[in-house]
Protein backbone atom coordinates (compact mmCIF):
# COMPACT_ATOMS: atom_id res chain seq x y z
CA UNK A 1 0.00 0.00 0.00
CA UNK A 2 1.43 3.39 -0.91
CA UNK A 3 1.80 6.21 1.60
CA UNK A 4 -1.20 8.18 0.31
CA UNK A 5 -3.46 5.14 0.61
CA UNK A 6 -2.12 4.44 4.11
CA UNK A 7 -2.69 7.99 5.29
CA UNK A 8 -6.19 8.04 3.78
CA UNK A 9 -6.96 4.81 5.60
CA UNK A 10 -5.81 6.35 8.89
CA UNK A 11 -7.93 9.44 8.15
CA UNK A 12 -11.04 7.28 7.83
CA UNK A 13 -10.70 6.52 11.53
CA UNK A 14 -9.61 10.05 12.50
CA UNK A 15 -11.00 12.46 9.89
CA UNK A 16 -10.05 15.58 11.86
CA UNK A 17 -6.45 14.58 12.57
CA UNK A 18 -4.39 17.61 11.54
CA UNK A 19 -1.10 15.69 11.57
CA UNK A 20 -2.49 13.16 9.08
CA UNK A 21 -3.94 15.88 6.84
CA UNK A 22 -0.62 17.72 6.88
CA UNK A 23 1.24 14.50 6.03
CA UNK A 24 -1.18 13.75 3.20
CA UNK A 25 -0.74 17.24 1.75
CA UNK A 26 3.04 16.77 1.81
CA UNK A 27 2.67 13.50 -0.08
CA UNK A 28 0.65 15.28 -2.77
CA UNK A 29 3.37 17.93 -3.04
CA UNK A 30 5.86 15.13 -3.74
CA UNK A 31 3.62 14.10 -6.65
CA UNK A 32 3.50 17.72 -7.90
CA UNK A 33 -0.24 17.80 -7.17
CA UNK A 34 -0.24 21.29 -5.66
CA UNK A 35 -4.00 21.71 -6.15
CA UNK A 36 -4.89 18.79 -3.88
CA UNK A 37 -2.17 19.74 -1.41
CA UNK A 38 -3.47 23.30 -1.25
CA UNK A 39 -7.01 22.12 -0.59
CA UNK A 40 -5.80 19.90 2.24
CA UNK A 41 -3.72 22.66 3.84
CA UNK A 42 -6.62 25.13 3.58
CA UNK A 43 -9.07 22.63 5.11
CA UNK A 44 -6.62 21.84 7.90
CA UNK A 45 -6.00 25.50 8.75
CA UNK A 46 -9.71 26.31 8.62
CA UNK A 47 -10.30 23.55 11.18
CA UNK A 48 -7.17 24.11 13.28
CA UNK A 49 -5.61 27.55 12.67
CA UNK A 50 -2.98 26.89 15.33
CA UNK A 51 -1.32 24.13 13.28
CA UNK A 52 1.51 26.47 12.35
CA UNK A 53 3.63 24.06 10.32
CA UNK A 54 1.10 24.12 7.50
CA UNK A 55 1.36 27.88 6.93
CA UNK A 56 4.92 27.59 5.62
CA UNK A 57 4.06 24.84 3.14
CA UNK A 58 0.86 26.56 1.99
CA UNK A 59 2.78 29.79 1.49
CA UNK A 60 5.43 28.03 -0.58
CA UNK A 61 2.67 26.43 -2.64
CA UNK A 62 1.17 29.85 -3.34
CA UNK A 63 4.59 31.18 -4.32
CA UNK A 64 4.99 28.35 -6.85
CA UNK A 65 1.51 29.09 -8.18
CA UNK A 66 2.53 32.70 -8.87
CA UNK A 67 0.51 34.22 -6.02
CA UNK A 68 3.05 36.14 -3.92
CA UNK A 69 0.34 38.29 -2.30
CA UNK A 70 -1.48 35.16 -1.16
CA UNK A 71 1.77 33.69 0.15
CA UNK A 72 2.55 36.86 2.08
CA UNK A 73 -0.91 36.80 3.65
CA UNK A 74 -0.44 33.15 4.69
CA UNK A 75 3.00 33.86 6.13
CA UNK A 76 1.63 36.83 8.11
CA UNK A 77 -1.20 34.77 9.56
CA UNK A 78 1.20 31.94 10.34
CA UNK A 79 3.59 34.31 12.10
CA UNK A 80 0.73 35.65 14.21
CA UNK A 81 -0.35 32.13 15.16
CA UNK A 82 3.23 31.04 15.89
CA UNK A 83 3.78 34.12 18.05
CA UNK A 84 0.54 33.48 19.94
CA UNK A 85 1.59 29.87 20.53
CA UNK A 86 5.15 30.87 21.47
CA UNK A 87 6.51 28.67 18.67
CA UNK A 88 9.74 30.49 17.93
CA UNK A 89 11.22 28.08 15.42
CA UNK A 90 8.07 28.13 13.28
CA UNK A 91 7.89 31.90 13.60
CA UNK A 92 11.48 32.28 12.40
CA UNK A 93 10.90 30.03 9.38
CA UNK A 94 7.76 31.93 8.42
CA UNK A 95 9.46 35.27 8.94
CA UNK A 96 12.35 34.21 6.70
CA UNK A 97 9.97 33.12 3.93
CA UNK A 98 8.01 36.36 4.35
CA UNK A 99 11.16 38.49 4.14
CA UNK A 100 12.34 36.62 1.04
CA UNK A 101 9.18 37.82 -0.69
CA UNK A 102 8.97 41.33 0.68
CA UNK A 103 12.58 42.55 0.63
Residue, then its C-alpha position, 0 to 999 in steps of 0.5 A: x500500500x502506498x503512503x497516500x493510501x495508508x494515510x487516507x486509511x488512517x484518516x477514515x478513523x480520524x477524519x479531523x487529525x491535523x497531523x495526518x492531513x498535513x502528512x497527506x498534503x506533503x505527499x501530494x506535493x511530492x507528486x506535484x499535485x499542488x491543487x490537492x495539497x493546497x485544498x488539504x492545507x486550507x481545510x486543515x488551517x480552517x479547522x485548526x488555525x494553530x497548526x503552524x507548520x502548514x502555513x509555511x508549506x501553503x505559502x510556498x505552494x502559493x509562491x509556486x503558483x505565482x501568487x506572492x500576495x497570497x503567500x505573504x498573507x499566509x506567512x503573516x497569519x502563520x507568524x501571528x499564530x506562531x507568536x501566539x503559541x510561542x513557537x519560535x522556530x516556526x515563527x522564524x521560518x515563516x518570517x524568513x519566507x516572508x522576508x524573502x518575498x517582501x525585501 
